[in-house]
Amino acid sequence: MKVSFFETARYCSPQTLPSEWPVPSGAYDRDAGVRAYRGMIERLEYVEELGFDWISVSEHHYSPRILTPAPIVSASYIAARLHKIKIALLGPIVPQSNPVRVAEELAMLDTLAQGRLVVGLLRGTTNEYLTYDLNPAEARERTDEGMELILRAWTEPQPFGWQGRHFQYRTVSIWPRPLQQPHPPTYALGTSRESCEFAARNHLGCGVSYGSFEAVGKATRYYREQCARYGWQPAPEQIIYRANMLLAETDEEAQASLREQPNQRPFSMRPGVSDALMKLDSRNIAGEARAPIVSGALPTTFIGLRRSRAAHALARAVREEGAAAHSRHLRGPG
């Protein structure tokens, strides 16, 4: 089993911030930003010392909740200062990115980090589509086409052209190529039927996030079924389960802290905007329709501190989802 620490670059504001997303950038405090990134490295040096297998960073925009809008930049900064632990990118968000540039930068980063890179390619949360004016109705198709192009750019030895529906390039021939061959360990992140099928078809890992054991277990079972359909069987470490973990001195204190947490995600979108996006952005778990997440706190799956309780929860994750790689956000929910 491998365990990853999810790093958010914790921004601690010296003042009360507006509660809606997007948060006005005029509320940003430069000194607090400097402290956030300095604290990120100090925290991750300790994480490496503790023996975690990976560090994970993600892409989010227009709020201080997760202060890593450019995960490749974050990972480069981390790779230059930590020298043993692997670095997992939960992004870039594929449908709003240039896939060729993503392939180039990730290949360069894999070389700079001396083969310590792990890549997660994903569609992104619904609110992120407003960041770069992406049509939610096109997000699924742009994600699949972009991921196919990234994989081919990593592995094709000769220059090639690409004339897709959403991306067109007369010539693609990236330098450098990834240090890890044929490419870094790569995961399609998401519980949807499309994500699971894409991962299985391309012999990639599957990453599931922030759901109940039953919900994400349904997705990983579907992923394994599709892998069998394509004639291969994924290794346990090719299934990642991401979840919130709330820690306290005792289980009772952890439960009390959970009850005190708000059931509303910080920096939520206005109801009218979120409702409109939910109508445009269809989501599913292994083909069964679900609403996109645009508000509400993300669930906390692992609660408490005792070693036996944590071990029991992790064992259940392995049993029900087949996940041998776990990314944990060691904070409260939301």
Secondary structure, DSSP 8 states (H G I E B T S, - for coil): -EEEEE-------SS---SBSS--GGG--HHHHHHHHHHHHHHHHHHHHHT-SEEEEE---SSSSS--S-HHHHHHHHHHH--SSEEEEEEEEGGGS-HHHHHHHHHHHHHHTTS-EEEEEE---GGGGGTTT--GGGHHHHHHHHHHHHHHHHH-SS-EEEE-SS-EEEEE--SS--SSSS-S-EEEE-SSHHHHHHHHHTT-EEEEESS-HHHHHHHHHHHHHHHHHTT----GGGEEEEEEEE--SSHHHHHHHHHHS-SS-TTB--HHHHHHHHHH--EEETTEEE---SSS---EEEE---HHHHHHHHHHHHHHH---EEEEE-S---
